[in-house]
Amino acid sequence: MEIRINKEFCKGCGYCIEYCPKKVYELSDELNGKGYRVPAIVRPEDCSECGLCELYCPEFAIILKKSA
């Protein structure tokens, strides 16, 4: 599974961090163009492909893409 984050869509709500059962994300110190702190993908190998991060992101900033 490839995890993509459109950092410019992100508003730093932290839902992806909160709802991920495998704790794949952490809040980074990186700011996007709007000044929001964006999540970092810190444990992609732990992703269970549940899709909760993509589902709960209110800004549609996370896209999960199945690897071929």
N, C-alpha and C positions, 0 to 999 in steps of 0.2 A: 504494500500500500504506500503510495506517495502522498505526503501531506503537503499541501500548499497553503500559504497564508498570504493574502493580499493585504499587505501592511497598511496601505493607504485607505482601505475600507475599514480597518479595525478602529474601534473606539475605546479599546482597553477595558472592556467590561469585566473580563476575567471568567466569563461563563465556560469557555473551553477548558480553562484550568480547573474550575470547580466541578464540572460534570464528567471529566475524563476519569474513568475508573482505574486506569493504569498510570495516571500522573505523567503523561507524555509531555505536557506543557508546564512551563514556569514563566512568570512575568519577568521580562528582561528590562534592562536599563535603556534599551534602544527606544527612541521616539520616532514616530512617523511624522509626516509633513504637517499634520494637524496638532502635533504636540502630545499625542497619546502614547503611553507606554504599551508596547506590543508584546504578545507572548513569544516565547522561544520554544522550539521543538527540541527538547533535551533528551528524550528517550524514545526515538522513533521505533526502535526495535521492540519495544514493549506494547506497541499499538495492537489492540485486539480487533481493530476494524469495526467497532460497534457503531460508529457514525454519530455518536452523541455530540461531539464537538461541532460537526457540520450542521447538525439539526438545531442546536441551541444558539448558534451564532446569529444574533439579530441583524448583523450587517452583511451576512453572506460572505465573510472574509476568509472562511476556511473551506477548502475543497479537498475532498479525498478522492484520489484516483487510483483505481486498481492497476497494479503493474501487469504488464503483458506476459 
